[in-house]
């Protein structure tokens, strides 16, 4: 259908998806005087608000409280009776945090002058025309922010069982007796520790030789130790994964010769798939790669002039913070004549187990692979005063540095506050400051971060 169809409603911009990037961009465009159509097929706020960061971190906080209560005697605190977990109240607290956040976002969108929110499934009919139900919308600028969903591979028996994903876990209203988690990466391990602390038996099954395969081997080993110390059973190198009903339970089979893991519930955490397969992108001429991610350039422009893609659907990052940065890049280029690019971004992310992992830049393995001369500094949390004082000494921290330029290449902090402490190094990396700047800094004592200064003074050649 032509974009000139008389019945079409014309806007300056159409934003498809109200996740992390979409509403922010809609707000900036409407503030700039543009008319904007914002389309959301399900829940405003996307993964982060509804099934990702906010609800899971709320539950992680409850799990930490239960874990700390069980350790109360370690701190000289006593009370009578065992520590109990009221899962219904945990879920209610999580739901309130999510509902409040989504409600605040909806209120913000409703107050945007010139922005109209459409509820429904958007499909392209041409490069500048989108249909939402009975409404036909047209604009010269269209922005995709459609996010992603849990991948469900065609594993043997998968369609014979009731499985959970990160999204459906948020609706679970009973505490699993035994949760079997298939997948050994960031989402899976967060759920594994969380539900173990709630009182479930937990088994993790990972097909790769180790957990969190993108991390250095010493980081993966430390994460494995943290989980096993809490009674989580972990199987790595698990080939030939399959599923079968076992009475009222589910048997997860793997690697011939090993006994099946039989659980009351199974969580699949095997990666993410972009929500691009039902948008009619072919009608618009928008190119995607073999995995379905929208192909974009360094300024997030697609193969079609006037169409951009932000967030999880473009394959440039799978995090809330990268999605928001995508919005910043698009807005800066469109509205501020400020040349910002995806390639300016330094990779950074967290693993929100307890203690958390904060990561930025290169791993030690990546530095070796690059062929450059590198330096590394490392310290276990057992030698970090604040960690000892808190009674939380699992993990370690390390910094990787270019030996010739003194440029900081990367950092990993696995320990108390690691997800916060890593930002001091990340900021120096953005400032392109040498590691000597960190070495001369004076940090607050007693903190975890202060030992980063010490490490910067104790660098040794990377073997």
C-alpha positions as CSV (number, residue, x, y, z in Angstrom):
1,X,0.0,0.0,0.0
2,X,1.4,3.4,-0.9
3,X,2.5,5.8,1.8
4,X,0.3,8.4,0.1
5,X,-2.9,6.5,0.9
6,X,-5.4,9.1,2.1
7,X,-6.4,7.1,5.1
8,X,-2.8,6.9,6.4
9,X,-1.9,9.0,9.5
10,X,1.2,10.9,8.9
11,X,3.9,11.5,11.5
12,X,7.4,12.9,11.5
13,X,8.7,9.7,13.1
14,X,7.5,6.2,14.0
15,X,9.1,4.3,16.9
16,X,8.4,0.6,17.0
17,X,8.9,-0.8,20.4
18,X,8.7,0.9,23.9
19,X,11.7,-0.8,25.5
20,X,14.7,1.1,26.8
21,X,15.6,3.1,23.7
22,X,12.1,3.8,22.2
23,X,10.4,6.0,24.8
24,X,13.6,8.0,25.4
25,X,13.9,8.7,21.6
26,X,10.2,9.5,21.3
27,X,10.6,12.0,24.2
28,X,13.6,13.7,22.5
29,X,11.9,13.9,19.1
30,X,8.7,15.2,20.6
31,X,10.6,17.8,22.6
32,X,12.2,18.8,19.3
33,X,8.7,19.6,17.9
34,X,8.2,16.4,15.9
35,X,5.0,14.4,15.8
36,X,5.8,10.8,16.9
37,X,3.9,7.5,16.8
38,X,5.2,5.1,19.5
39,X,4.0,1.5,19.0
40,X,4.1,-1.3,21.6
41,X,2.6,-4.7,21.1
42,X,2.8,-5.9,24.7
43,X,4.1,-4.1,27.8
44,X,5.7,-0.7,27.9
45,X,9.2,-0.9,29.3
46,X,10.4,-3.9,27.3
47,X,12.5,-6.7,28.8
48,X,14.3,-4.6,31.4
49,X,11.2,-3.4,33.2
50,X,9.0,-6.4,32.8
51,X,11.0,-9.6,32.7
52,X,14.6,-8.6,33.0
53,X,16.7,-6.2,35.1
54,X,14.1,-4.8,37.4
55,X,12.2,-7.9,38.4
56,X,15.2,-10.2,38.6
57,X,17.3,-7.8,40.6
58,X,14.4,-7.3,43.0
59,X,14.3,-11.0,43.5
60,X,18.1,-11.2,43.8
61,X,17.8,-8.7,46.7
62,X,15.3,-11.0,48.4
63,X,17.6,-14.0,47.8
64,X,20.6,-12.1,49.3
65,X,18.5,-11.2,52.4
66,X,17.7,-14.9,52.9
67,X,21.4,-15.9,52.4
68,X,22.6,-13.2,54.8
69,X,20.1,-14.2,57.4
70,X,21.3,-17.9,57.2
71,X,24.8,-16.6,57.9
72,X,23.8,-14.3,60.8
73,X,25.7,-16.4,63.3
74,X,28.9,-15.6,61.3
75,X,28.5,-12.0,62.3
76,X,27.6,-12.7,65.9
77,X,23.8,-12.2,65.3
78,X,21.5,-14.7,66.7
79,X,17.8,-15.4,66.4
80,X,15.6,-18.5,67.1
81,X,14.2,-20.8,64.4
82,X,15.2,-21.5,60.8
83,X,15.2,-18.8,58.1
84,X,11.9,-19.0,56.1
85,X,11.1,-17.9,52.6
86,X,7.6,-16.6,51.7
87,X,7.8,-16.9,47.9
88,X,4.4,-15.3,47.5
89,X,5.6,-12.2,49.2
90,X,8.8,-12.2,47.2
91,X,6.8,-12.4,44.0
92,X,4.4,-9.7,45.2
93,X,7.4,-7.4,46.0
94,X,8.8,-8.1,42.5
95,X,5.5,-7.4,40.9
96,X,5.1,-4.1,42.7
97,X,8.5,-2.8,41.6
98,X,7.8,-3.8,38.0
99,X,4.3,-2.4,37.9
100,X,5.3,0.9,39.5
101,X,8.2,1.3,37.0
102,X,5.9,0.5,34.0
103,X,3.2,2.8,35.4
104,X,5.7,5.7,35.7
105,X,6.9,5.1,32.2
106,X,3.3,5.1,30.8
107,X,2.6,8.3,32.6
108,X,5.7,9.9,31.1
109,X,4.8,8.8,27.6
110,X,1.2,10.1,28.0
111,X,2.6,13.5,28.9
112,X,4.8,13.8,25.8
113,X,3.5,16.5,23.6
114,X,3.1,15.3,20.1
115,X,3.5,11.6,20.9
116,X,0.7,9.1,20.3
117,X,1.0,5.6,21.8
118,X,-0.4,2.8,19.7
119,X,-1.0,-0.6,21.2
120,X,-0.6,-3.5,18.8
121,X,1.6,-5.5,16.4
122,X,3.4,-3.3,13.9
123,X,4.1,-4.6,10.4
124,X,5.8,-2.8,7.5
125,X,3.8,-2.3,4.3
126,X,6.5,-0.3,2.7
127,X,9.7,1.5,3.6
128,X,7.8,4.3,5.3
129,X,4.4,2.8,6.0
130,X,3.5,0.7,9.0
131,X,0.2,-1.0,9.9
132,X,-1.0,-1.4,13.5
133,X,-4.3,-3.2,13.5
134,X,-6.7,-1.0,11.6
135,X,-4.4,2.0,11.7
136,X,-2.0,2.8,8.8
137,X,0.9,5.1,9.8
138,X,3.4,6.8,7.6
139,X,6.6,8.7,8.4
140,X,9.9,9.6,6.8
141,X,11.8,8.4,9.8
142,X,11.2,5.0,11.4
143,X,13.1,3.5,14.4
144,X,13.1,-0.1,15.4
145,X,13.4,-1.0,19.1
146,X,11.7,-4.4,19.1
147,X,14.0,-6.2,21.5
148,X,14.4,-10.0,21.7
149,X,13.1,-13.1,23.4
150,X,14.5,-16.4,24.8
151,X,15.8,-18.8,22.2
152,X,14.2,-22.2,22.2
153,X,16.3,-24.6,20.1
154,X,14.9,-27.8,18.7
155,X,16.3,-30.2,21.3
156,X,15.0,-33.8,21.6
157,X,11.8,-33.9,23.7
158,X,11.5,-30.1,24.1
159,X,7.9,-30.1,22.9
160,X,6.9,-32.9,25.2
161,X,7.6,-30.9,28.4
162,X,6.5,-27.7,30.0
163,X,9.6,-25.5,30.2
164,X,10.3,-22.0,31.6
165,X,12.2,-19.1,30.1
166,X,13.4,-15.9,31.7
167,X,10.0,-14.4,31.0
168,X,7.7,-17.1,32.2
169,X,9.9,-17.5,35.4
170,X,8.6,-14.1,36.3
171,X,5.0,-15.5,36.4
172,X,5.9,-18.6,38.4
173,X,3.9,-18.6,41.6
174,X,5.3,-21.7,43.3
175,X,8.8,-22.3,44.5
176,X,10.4,-25.2,42.5
177,X,11.3,-28.2,44.5
178,X,14.2,-28.9,42.1
179,X,15.0,-26.4,39.3
180,X,17.1,-27.7,36.4
181,X,18.7,-24.8,34.5
182,X,19.8,-25.6,31.0
183,X,22.5,-23.1,30.1
184,X,25.6,-21.8,31.9
185,X,25.8,-18.1,31.2
186,X,24.6,-14.9,32.7
187,X,20.8,-15.2,32.9
188,X,20.9,-18.8,33.9
189,X,23.4,-18.4,36.7
190,X,21.5,-15.5,38.2
191,X,18.4,-17.6,38.4
192,X,20.3,-20.7,39.7
193,X,21.8,-18.9,42.7
194,X,18.6,-17.0,43.4
195,X,16.4,-20.1,43.6
196,X,19.0,-22.0,45.5
197,X,18.9,-19.3,48.1
198,X,15.1,-19.4,48.1
199,X,15.4,-23.1,49.1
200,X,15.1,-25.0,45.8
201,X,17.6,-27.8,44.8
202,X,19.3,-26.5,41.7
203,X,21.2,-28.2,38.9
204,X,22.9,-26.3,36.0
205,X,23.7,-28.1,32.8
206,X,26.0,-26.4,30.2
207,X,27.2,-27.9,26.9
208,X,30.4,-25.9,26.8
209,X,33.5,-27.0,28.7
210,X,33.0,-24.3,31.3
211,X,30.6,-21.7,32.6
212,X,30.5,-18.2,31.2
213,X,32.7,-19.1,28.2
214,X,33.4,-15.5,27.2
215,X,35.2,-14.9,30.5
216,X,38.8,-15.8,31.3
217,X,39.3,-19.3,32.6
218,X,40.1,-18.1,36.1
219,X,36.9,-16.0,36.3
220,X,34.9,-19.0,35.1
221,X,36.5,-21.2,37.7
222,X,35.8,-18.7,40.5
223,X,32.2,-18.4,39.4
224,X,31.9,-22.2,39.5
225,X,33.3,-22.3,43.0
226,X,30.9,-19.7,44.2
227,X,27.9,-21.7,43.0
228,X,29.1,-25.0,44.2
229,X,29.9,-23.6,47.6
230,X,26.1,-22.9,47.9
231,X,25.1,-26.5,47.0
232,X,24.4,-26.0,43.3
233,X,25.2,-29.0,41.1
234,X,26.9,-28.0,37.9
235,X,27.5,-30.2,34.8
236,X,29.7,-28.8,32.0
237,X,30.6,-30.4,28.7
238,X,27.0,-31.7,28.6
239,X,26.4,-32.9,25.0
240,X,23.3,-34.4,23.5
241,X,20.9,-32.6,25.9
242,X,17.3,-33.9,25.7
243,X,14.1,-33.9,27.7
244,X,11.5,-36.5,28.8
245,X,8.6,-36.6,31.3
246,X,9.3,-38.6,34.4
247,X,6.1,-39.0,36.3
248,X,5.2,-35.5,37.5
249,X,8.8,-34.4,37.0
250,X,11.1,-33.7,34.0
251,X,14.2,-35.6,33.2
252,X,17.0,-33.8,31.4
253,X,19.4,-36.2,29.8
254,X,22.8,-35.3,28.6
255,X,26.2,-36.9,27.6
256,X,25.7,-40.6,27.2
257,X,26.6,-42.5,30.4
258,X,25.6,-39.8,32.9
259,X,22.5,-40.0,34.9
260,X,19.6,-37.6,34.0
261,X,18.9,-34.6,36.1
262,X,15.3,-35.0,37.3
263,X,13.6,-31.8,38.4
264,X,10.2,-30.4,39.1
265,X,10.9,-27.4,36.8
266,X,13.2,-26.7,33.8
267,X,14.5,-23.3,32.9
268,X,15.9,-22.8,29.4
269,X,18.5,-20.1,29.2
270,X,20.1,-20.7,25.9
271,X,20.6,-17.3,24.3
272,X,18.3,-14.7,22.8
273,X,16.5,-14.3,19.4
274,X,15.7,-10.9,18.0
275,X,12.0,-9.9,17.5
276,X,12.4,-9.2,13.8
277,X,10.7,-12.2,12.2
278,X,7.2,-10.9,12.1
279,X,7.6,-7.2,11.3
280,X,7.5,-7.5,7.5
281,X,11.0,-6.2,7.2
282,X,11.2,-7.7,3.7
283,X,8.4,-5.3,2.5
284,X,10.5,-2.4,3.7
285,X,13.7,-3.8,2.2
286,X,15.5,-3.9,5.6
287,X,18.3,-6.5,5.6
288,X,18.9,-8.9,8.5
289,X,21.7,-11.3,9.1
290,X,21.4,-15.1,9.3
291,X,20.3,-14.9,13.0
292,X,17.7,-12.3,12.3
293,X,19.5,-9.3,13.7
294,X,18.9,-6.1,11.7
295,X,22.1,-5.1,9.9
296,X,23.1,-1.5,10.9
297,X,26.1,0.8,10.3
298,X,28.1,2.6,13.0
299,X,25.3,5.1,13.5
300,X,22.6,2.4,13.6
301,X,21.2,3.1,10.2
302,X,19.8,0.1,8.4
303,X,20.1,-0.8,4.7
304,X,17.1,1.4,4.0
305,X,17.5,5.2,4.3
306,X,15.2,6.7,6.9
307,X,15.1,3.5,9.0
308,X,17.2,2.9,12.1
309,X,17.5,-0.1,14.6
310,X,18.2,0.2,18.3
311,X,18.6,-2.2,21.1
312,X,18.7,-6.0,21.2
313,X,17.2,-6.3,17.6
314,X,20.4,-5.0,16.0
315,X,22.9,-7.5,17.5
316,X,25.2,-4.7,18.7
317,X,24.6,-5.4,22.4
318,X,22.3,-7.4,24.5
319,X,22.0,-5.1,27.5
320,X,19.8,-2.3,28.7
321,X,22.7,0.1,28.9
322,X,23.7,-0.6,25.2
323,X,20.1,-0.1,24.1
324,X,20.0,3.2,25.9
325,X,23.3,4.2,24.4
326,X,21.9,3.3,21.0
327,X,19.2,5.9,21.6
328,X,21.9,8.5,22.6
329,X,23.8,7.8,19.4
330,X,20.8,8.2,17.2
331,X,19.6,11.3,19.0
332,X,23.0,12.9,19.0
333,X,23.4,12.4,15.2
334,X,19.9,13.5,14.3
335,X,19.3,16.3,16.7
336,X,22.7,17.6,17.9
337,X,24.8,17.2,14.8
338,X,27.1,15.3,17.1
339,X,29.0,12.5,15.5
340,X,28.6,9.5,17.8
341,X,29.2,5.9,16.8
342,X,28.7,2.4,18.2
343,X,32.4,1.8,17.7
344,X,33.1,4.4,20.4
345,X,31.5,2.1,23.0
346,X,33.7,0.1,25.3
347,X,32.2,-3.3,26.1
348,X,31.0,-3.5,29.7
349,X,28.5,-5.7,31.5
350,X,27.8,-7.4,34.8
351,X,26.9,-10.9,36.1
352,X,24.6,-10.4,39.0
353,X,25.2,-13.4,41.1
354,X,26.5,-12.7,44.6
355,X,29.2,-11.6,44.7
356,X,28.7,-9.9,41.3
357,X,31.1,-9.7,38.4
358,X,31.8,-6.3,36.8
359,X,33.6,-6.4,33.5
360,X,34.9,-3.9,31.0
361,X,37.1,-4.0,27.9
362,X,39.4,-6.9,27.0
363,X,39.8,-10.2,28.8
364,X,43.3,-11.5,29.5
365,X,42.7,-14.1,26.8
366,X,41.7,-11.4,24.3
367,X,44.8,-9.4,25.1
368,X,47.0,-12.5,24.5
369,X,45.2,-13.2,21.2
370,X,45.8,-9.6,20.0
371,X,49.5,-10.3,20.0
372,X,50.4,-7.1,21.9
373,X,52.7,-7.0,24.9
374,X,50.5,-6.8,28.0
375,X,50.7,-6.4,31.7
376,X,48.3,-7.8,34.3
377,X,47.7,-7.1,38.0
378,X,45.5,-9.2,40.2
379,X,44.5,-9.6,43.8
380,X,42.2,-12.1,45.6
381,X,39.3,-10.8,47.7
382,X,40.9,-12.5,50.6
383,X,43.5,-9.7,50.5
384,X,40.9,-6.9,50.2
385,X,40.2,-5.4,53.7
386,X,36.7,-4.4,53.0
387,X,35.8,-7.8,51.7
388,X,37.3,-9.4,54.8
389,X,35.4,-7.0,57.0
390,X,32.2,-7.9,55.3
391,X,32.9,-11.6,55.4
392,X,32.6,-11.8,51.7
393,X,36.0,-12.9,50.4
394,X,35.1,-15.0,47.3
395,X,36.4,-13.8,44.0
396,X,39.2,-11.5,42.9
397,X,40.0,-8.5,40.7
398,X,42.4,-7.9,37.9
399,X,43.5,-5.3,35.4
400,X,45.0,-5.8,31.9
401,X,47.2,-3.1,30.5
402,X,49.1,-2.5,27.2
403,X,52.8,-2.7,28.1
404,X,53.9,-0.2,25.5
405,X,51.2,2.5,25.6
406,X,50.1,2.0,29.3
407,X,46.6,2.0,28.1
408,X,44.1,0.1,30.3
409,X,42.8,-2.7,28.1
410,X,40.3,-4.3,30.5
411,X,39.2,-5.1,34.0
412,X,37.3,-7.7,35.9
413,X,36.1,-7.3,39.5
414,X,34.4,-10.4,40.9
415,X,33.6,-9.7,44.5
416,X,31.5,-7.5,46.8
417,X,30.5,-4.4,44.8
418,X,32.3,-5.6,41.7
419,X,29.5,-4.3,39.5
420,X,30.0,-0.8,40.9
421,X,33.8,-0.8,41.4
422,X,34.6,-1.6,37.8
423,X,33.2,1.8,36.7
424,X,36.2,3.7,38.0
425,X,38.4,1.8,35.5
426,X,35.8,2.1,32.8
427,X,35.8,5.9,33.1
428,X,39.5,6.1,32.8
429,X,39.4,3.9,29.7
430,X,36.9,6.4,28.1
431,X,39.2,9.2,29.1
432,X,42.1,7.4,27.4
433,X,44.1,7.9,30.6
434,X,47.1,5.6,31.2
435,X,47.1,3.2,34.1
436,X,49.5,5.5,35.9
437,X,46.6,7.9,36.4
438,X,44.9,5.2,38.4
439,X,48.1,4.3,40.2
440,X,48.4,7.9,41.5
441,X,44.7,8.2,42.5
442,X,43.7,8.3,46.2
443,X,40.6,6.3,46.9
444,X,38.5,6.1,50.0
445,X,39.5,3.5,52.7
446,X,38.1,1.0,53.4
447,X,36.6,0.1,50.0
448,X,37.0,-2.5,47.4
449,X,37.9,0.1,44.8
450,X,41.0,1.2,46.6
451,X,42.8,-2.0,45.8
452,X,42.5,-1.2,42.1
453,X,45.0,1.5,42.8
454,X,47.3,-1.0,44.5
455,X,47.0,-3.4,41.6
456,X,47.9,-0.6,39.1
457,X,51.2,-0.3,40.9
458,X,51.9,-4.1,40.9
459,X,51.6,-4.9,37.2
460,X,53.6,-7.9,35.8
461,X,54.1,-9.1,32.3
462,X,51.3,-11.3,31.0
463,X,52.7,-14.8,30.5
